[in-house]
Amino acid sequence: MAEPAIHLPLHYVVLISCVSATTHWMASLAFYLTSIKILDYGPSGELTGPELYIAGGFSPIAIAFAMIVGGSGFVILVGLGFRRYRWE
């Protein structure tokens, strides 16, 4: 079986995997779906019926942190790309 032509050192693979997992986790926390059930009572005190609203939301702080982590990881990986490493 043929060997692949390009191998990455383990420390590069671990760094890429950690940055990718952290960015994905933060991005998944940034957006969410919620449902709101409103119970309204009429003037005589009887329940007029529940209203259900489904809405999406987002967290700007989580988006900012995800962008910072992703951007930092990209800059670090580009910087490490300029380093030479030994071929075995």
C-alpha positions in Angstrom: 0.0 0.0 0.0 1.3 3.4 -0.9 2.4 5.9 1.8 0.9 9.4 1.7 3.4 12.0 0.4 2.7 14.5 3.1 2.9 13.9 6.9 2.2 16.4 9.6 4.0 16.2 12.9 1.9 15.3 15.8 2.1 18.7 17.5 0.6 20.4 14.4 -2.2 17.8 14.3 -3.0 18.3 18.0 -3.0 22.1 17.6 -5.2 22.1 14.6 -7.7 19.7 16.2 -7.9 21.7 19.5 -8.4 25.0 17.6 -11.0 23.4 15.4 -12.9 21.8 18.3 -12.9 24.9 20.4 -14.0 27.1 17.5 -16.8 24.7 16.6 -18.0 24.5 20.3 -18.0 28.3 20.6 -19.9 28.8 17.3 -22.5 26.2 18.4 -23.1 28.2 21.6 -23.4 31.4 19.7 -26.7 30.5 17.9 -29.7 29.0 19.5 -33.4 28.2 18.9 -36.1 29.0 21.6 -39.8 28.6 21.9 -41.9 31.0 24.0 -45.4 30.0 25.3 -47.6 33.0 26.3 -50.6 32.3 28.5 -53.0 35.2 28.4 -56.0 35.6 30.7 -59.0 37.6 29.7 -60.8 40.3 31.8 -63.0 37.7 33.5 -60.0 35.6 34.5 -60.4 32.7 32.0 -57.6 31.5 29.9 -57.9 32.7 26.3 -55.5 30.3 24.8 -51.7 29.8 24.7 -49.7 31.4 21.9 -46.5 29.7 20.9 -43.7 31.6 19.3 -40.5 30.0 18.0 -37.6 32.3 17.5 -33.9 32.1 16.9 -31.3 34.1 18.8 -27.6 34.7 18.9 -25.0 35.8 21.4 -22.6 38.5 20.1 -20.1 37.7 22.9 -19.9 34.0 21.9 -19.5 35.0 18.3 -16.7 37.5 19.1 -14.9 34.8 21.2 -15.2 32.2 18.4 -13.8 34.7 15.9 -10.9 35.6 18.3 -10.1 31.9 18.9 -10.4 31.0 15.2 -8.4 34.0 14.1 -5.7 33.4 16.7 -5.4 29.7 15.7 -5.1 30.7 12.0 -2.4 33.2 12.7 -0.5 30.7 14.9 -0.8 27.9 12.3 0.4 30.3 9.5 3.3 31.3 11.7 4.2 27.6 12.4 4.0 27.0 8.6 7.1 29.1 8.1 9.1 26.9 10.4 11.1 24.1 8.9 10.9 20.6 10.4 13.0 17.5 9.7 11.8 14.8 7.4 12.2 11.3 8.7 
